[in-house]
Amino acid sequence: MGFAYLVVLLISIVGMATLDRRFGLFFWRDGWRAFVTLLVGVVFFLIWDIVGIDAGVFFRGETSFMTGVQLAPELPLEEVFFLVLLCWLTMNLLAGSRLVLDARAERRAASAGISTGAGPSPGAGPSTRDGRA
Amino acid sequence: MTYWAINAVFLGLVAVTAGAALLLRWVRARAARTSSAPGSLGPVVRAAGLATAVLLVMTAVFDNVMIGVGLVGYDESRISGAFVGIAPLEDFAYAVAALVLLPSVWTLLGSRRETEAAKAAGAREAR
């Protein structure tokens, strides 16, 4: 009986939560919507797994890295955590890619001296409220 | 049943969900026809491309490690024999499905509120 795989998965999931929280990517963007999306994804992939196991396509390896707890024949406990990680990673990546590309476009526009109209431009906004406007 | 046959069924379900999400997006864009709010798909597509590239590379790395250390095994008579390293090509269907299914579900869940918002935006601009 081993916990190595489960611990690695849990650490990775904590990493996903940290990135999500820092950049407001998924749960920190809309918690309820993220919860339902993740639930749908995990259940969908578990059914996919079970169909694959039932058809004899894949099976649990004999390894000392897993707890040995099985939710169904050949379906290890760890698989649920793997699927949570896969789904959270996917949604973080999609939202994170958008942030990265938008930030790059904005930097480019700024260095070219054009205002994109997206987001507050430096100097505008707050200064109109301190009486100098 | 082969691994690809199973994947075809589940990828089909994913495609139907994606179709529904795209339809909803289109309906929303029409409701806000006069506004620029829901806008072009360009930035969404570019971000999806980047996320896809990263996730496929990560899948290749982690799947090879998982199979390498013996977490999972495959019946060789039911897989195509196409591999990325020691990972069956079929495994990548999970990553592709996640990239399409999850944002589709996310879009569908946001339906009511965002459709209302789009309508309101459209109505404001029409005035």
HADDOCK unambig.tbl for C-alpha pairs under 7 A between the chains (distance, minus, plus):
assign (segid A and resid 33 and name CA) (segid B and resid 106 and name CA) 6.61 0.50 0.50
assign (segid A and resid 33 and name CA) (segid B and resid 109 and name CA) 6.44 0.50 0.50
assign (segid A and resid 37 and name CA) (segid B and resid 102 and name CA) 6.24 0.50 0.50
assign (segid A and resid 37 and name CA) (segid B and resid 105 and name CA) 5.86 0.50 0.50
assign (segid A and resid 37 and name CA) (segid B and resid 106 and name CA) 5.80 0.50 0.50
assign (segid A and resid 41 and name CA) (segid B and resid 102 and name CA) 6.43 0.50 0.50
assign (segid A and resid 52 and name CA) (segid B and resid 3 and name CA) 6.94 0.50 0.50
assign (segid A and resid 52 and name CA) (segid B and resid 6 and name CA) 6.98 0.50 0.50
assign (segid A and resid 55 and name CA) (segid B and resid 1 and name CA) 6.04 0.50 0.50
assign (segid A and resid 56 and name CA) (segid B and resid 75 and name CA) 6.70 0.50 0.50
assign (segid A and resid 57 and name CA) (segid B and resid 2 and name CA) 6.90 0.50 0.50
assign (segid A and resid 57 and name CA) (segid B and resid 3 and name CA) 6.03 0.50 0.50
assign (segid A and resid 57 and name CA) (segid B and resid 74 and name CA) 5.70 0.50 0.50
assign (segid A and resid 57 and name CA) (segid B and resid 75 and name CA) 5.26 0.50 0.50
assign (segid A and resid 57 and name CA) (segid B and resid 78 and name CA) 5.75 0.50 0.50
assign (segid A and resid 58 and name CA) (segid B and resid 72 and name CA) 6.97 0.50 0.50
assign (segid A and resid 58 and name CA) (segid B and resid 73 and name CA) 5.52 0.50 0.50
assign (segid A and resid 58 and name CA) (segid B and resid 74 and name CA) 4.25 0.50 0.50
assign (segid A and resid 58 and name CA) (segid B and resid 75 and name CA) 6.04 0.50 0.50
assign (segid A and resid 59 and name CA) (segid B and resid 72 and name CA) 5.88 0.50 0.50
assign (segid A and resid 59 and name CA) (segid B and resid 73 and name CA) 5.33 0.50 0.50
assign (segid A and resid 59 and name CA) (segid B and resid 74 and name CA) 6.34 0.50 0.50
assign (segid A and resid 60 and name CA) (segid B and resid 71 and name CA) 6.27 0.50 0.50
assign (segid A and resid 60 and name CA) (segid B and resid 72 and name CA) 4.79 0.50 0.50
assign (segid A and resid 60 and name CA) (segid B and resid 73 and name CA) 6.25 0.50 0.50
assign (segid A and resid 61 and name CA) (segid B and resid 70 and name CA) 5.22 0.50 0.50
assign (segid A and resid 61 and name CA) (segid B and resid 71 and name CA) 4.58 0.50 0.50
assign (segid A and resid 61 and name CA) (segid B and resid 72 and name CA) 4.31 0.50 0.50
assign (segid A and resid 61 and name CA) (segid B and resid 73 and name CA) 5.51 0.50 0.50
assign (segid A and resid 62 and name CA) (segid B and resid 70 and name CA) 6.70 0.50 0.50
assign (segid A and resid 63 and name CA) (segid B and resid 70 and name CA) 6.02 0.50 0.50
assign (segid A and resid 63 and name CA) (segid B and resid 71 and name CA) 6.28 0.50 0.50
assign (segid A and resid 87 and name CA) (segid B and resid 98 and name CA) 6.40 0.50 0.50
assign (segid A and resid 90 and name CA) (segid B and resid 98 and name CA) 6.59 0.50 0.50
assign (segid A and resid 90 and name CA) (segid B and resid 99 and name CA) 6.16 0.50 0.50
assign (segid A and resid 93 and name CA) (segid B and resid 51 and name CA) 5.26 0.50 0.50
assign (segid A and resid 94 and name CA) (segid B and resid 47 and name CA) 6.32 0.50 0.50
assign (segid A and resid 94 and name CA) (segid B and resid 48 and name CA) 5.89 0.50 0.50
assign (segid A and resid 94 and name CA) (segid B and resid 51 and name CA) 5.35 0.50 0.50
assign (segid A and resid 97 and name CA) (segid B and resid 47 and name CA) 4.96 0.50 0.50
assign (segid A and resid 97 and name CA) (segid B and resid 50 and name CA) 6.31 0.50 0.50
assign (segid A and resid 97 and name CA) (segid B and resid 51 and name CA) 6.01 0.50 0.50
assign (segid A and resid 98 and name CA) (segid B and resid 47 and name CA) 4.88 0.50 0.50
assign (segid A and resid 101 and name CA) (segid B and resid 47 and name CA) 6.89 0.50 0.50
